[in-house]
């Protein structure tokens, strides 16, 4: 069985993330979407909340599992016997950082390959940061995130869907 890992902070999950996850799920037997815990970031959602949001947003994908991890991605891949790390790319600016991380992960775990998937053009601009900014300033986020998590995001800003 080919197991792929799709790591990220997913704070919150967006349609861009789901585009990558869905396409990965069509290419591999199993995809583990892993919420990585990064102590240098101040997330809007707790790790447990992000896992819950992802579970709801990917419920239609039977071969997708959601998990979280606070250590090195290369170690997680080794623990899960994963052979592939899936990374989504939006623009050229993403590539340099992701390429550096891929080389580092390969050095730490030679058994794992990184596969880059470019997001569909309609999501190239989309990021979790943008979603949070729009939501925080009272904007409409329906075009950016799945309906099943909109209320969760709005509640973080003291809003609800009827506004």
C-alpha positions as CSV (number, residue, x, y, z in Angstrom):
1,X,0.0,0.0,0.0
2,X,1.3,3.4,-1.0
3,X,1.0,5.8,1.9
4,X,1.4,9.5,1.4
5,X,1.6,12.3,3.9
6,X,0.2,15.7,3.3
7,X,1.5,18.0,6.1
8,X,0.6,21.6,6.9
9,X,-0.7,23.9,9.6
10,X,-4.2,24.1,8.1
11,X,-5.2,27.1,10.2
12,X,-7.9,26.8,8.8
13,X,-8.2,24.4,5.9
14,X,-9.1,26.1,2.6
15,X,-10.3,25.1,-0.8
16,X,-6.7,25.3,-2.0
17,X,-5.7,22.7,0.6
18,X,-8.7,20.5,-0.3
19,X,-7.7,20.7,-4.0
20,X,-4.3,19.2,-3.2
21,X,-5.7,16.6,-0.7
22,X,-8.4,15.4,-3.1
23,X,-5.9,15.1,-6.0
24,X,-3.4,13.2,-3.7
25,X,-6.2,10.9,-2.6
26,X,-6.8,10.0,-6.2
27,X,-3.1,9.1,-6.7
28,X,-2.3,7.1,-3.5
29,X,-3.9,4.2,-1.6
30,X,-4.0,6.2,1.6
31,X,-3.3,9.9,2.4
32,X,-2.6,11.0,5.9
33,X,-3.2,14.7,6.3
34,X,-1.1,15.7,9.3
35,X,-1.5,18.9,11.2
36,X,2.0,19.9,12.1
37,X,2.5,21.7,15.4
38,X,4.8,24.7,14.9
39,X,5.8,26.4,18.1
40,X,6.9,29.6,16.2
41,X,3.3,30.2,14.9
42,X,0.3,31.6,16.8
43,X,-2.6,29.6,15.3
44,X,-6.2,30.8,15.4
45,X,-7.4,27.2,16.0
46,X,-5.9,24.7,18.4
47,X,-4.4,21.5,17.0
48,X,-7.5,19.6,18.1
49,X,-9.8,22.1,16.4
50,X,-7.8,22.0,13.1
51,X,-8.0,18.2,13.2
52,X,-11.8,18.4,13.6
53,X,-12.1,21.0,10.8
54,X,-10.1,18.7,8.5
55,X,-12.1,15.6,9.4
56,X,-15.3,17.4,8.5
57,X,-13.9,18.9,5.3
58,X,-12.5,15.6,4.1
59,X,-15.3,13.3,5.2
60,X,-16.2,12.5,1.6
61,X,-12.7,11.1,1.0
62,X,-12.6,7.5,2.3
63,X,-8.9,7.0,1.9
64,X,-7.9,10.1,3.8
65,X,-6.9,10.0,7.5
66,X,-6.3,13.1,9.7
67,X,-3.6,13.2,12.3
68,X,-1.3,15.6,14.1
69,X,2.3,15.6,15.0
70,X,4.7,17.9,16.9
71,X,8.1,16.6,15.8
72,X,10.1,16.4,12.6
73,X,8.1,15.5,9.5
74,X,10.8,13.0,8.4
75,X,10.4,11.2,11.7
76,X,6.6,11.1,11.3
77,X,7.0,9.6,7.8
78,X,9.3,6.9,9.2
79,X,6.9,6.1,12.0
80,X,4.0,5.7,9.5
81,X,6.1,3.9,6.8
82,X,5.2,6.6,4.4
83,X,7.1,6.7,1.1
84,X,5.8,10.1,-0.1
85,X,5.3,13.6,1.3
86,X,2.8,15.7,-0.7
87,X,3.4,19.4,-0.8
88,X,1.2,21.9,-2.5
89,X,2.6,24.8,-4.4
90,X,0.8,28.0,-5.2
91,X,3.5,30.2,-6.7
92,X,7.2,30.3,-7.4
93,X,7.7,31.9,-4.0
94,X,6.5,28.7,-2.3
95,X,9.0,26.6,-4.3
96,X,12.3,27.8,-2.8
97,X,11.2,27.1,0.8
98,X,9.5,23.8,0.0
99,X,12.5,22.6,-2.1
100,X,14.8,23.3,0.9
101,X,12.4,21.4,3.2
102,X,12.2,18.5,0.7
103,X,16.0,18.2,0.6
104,X,16.2,18.4,4.4
105,X,13.5,15.7,4.8
106,X,15.3,13.5,2.3
107,X,18.6,13.9,4.2
108,X,16.8,13.0,7.5
109,X,14.8,10.1,6.0
110,X,16.2,8.8,2.7
111,X,13.2,6.5,2.3
112,X,10.8,9.3,1.6
113,X,10.3,11.3,-1.5
114,X,8.6,14.7,-1.8
115,X,6.1,15.2,-4.5
116,X,5.0,18.7,-5.4
117,X,1.5,19.4,-6.7
118,X,0.6,22.7,-8.0
119,X,-2.8,24.0,-7.0
120,X,-5.5,24.7,-9.5
121,X,-5.1,28.2,-10.9
122,X,-8.3,29.4,-9.2
123,X,-6.7,28.8,-5.8
124,X,-3.2,30.2,-6.5
125,X,-3.8,33.3,-4.4
126,X,-5.6,31.5,-1.5
127,X,-4.0,31.0,1.9
128,X,-5.2,30.5,5.5
129,X,-3.8,33.9,6.3
130,X,-6.0,35.5,3.7
131,X,-9.1,33.7,5.0
132,X,-8.3,34.9,8.5
133,X,-7.8,38.4,7.4
134,X,-11.0,38.5,5.4
135,X,-13.0,36.9,8.2
136,X,-11.5,39.2,10.8
137,X,-12.5,42.3,8.8
138,X,-16.1,41.1,8.3
139,X,-15.7,39.8,4.8
140,X,-17.4,36.9,3.1
141,X,-15.3,33.7,3.2
142,X,-17.7,31.4,1.4
143,X,-15.6,31.3,-1.8
144,X,-12.5,30.3,0.3
145,X,-13.5,27.5,2.7
146,X,-16.0,24.6,2.7
147,X,-19.5,25.4,4.2
148,X,-19.0,22.9,7.0
149,X,-16.4,25.0,8.7
150,X,-17.5,28.6,8.0
151,X,-19.3,29.0,11.3
152,X,-16.3,27.8,13.2
153,X,-14.1,30.5,11.6
154,X,-16.7,33.2,12.1
155,X,-17.1,32.3,15.8
156,X,-13.4,33.0,16.3
157,X,-14.2,36.6,15.3
158,X,-17.4,36.9,17.3
159,X,-19.5,36.6,14.1
160,X,-22.1,34.2,12.8
161,X,-23.3,33.1,9.3
162,X,-26.3,35.4,9.3
163,X,-24.2,38.5,9.4
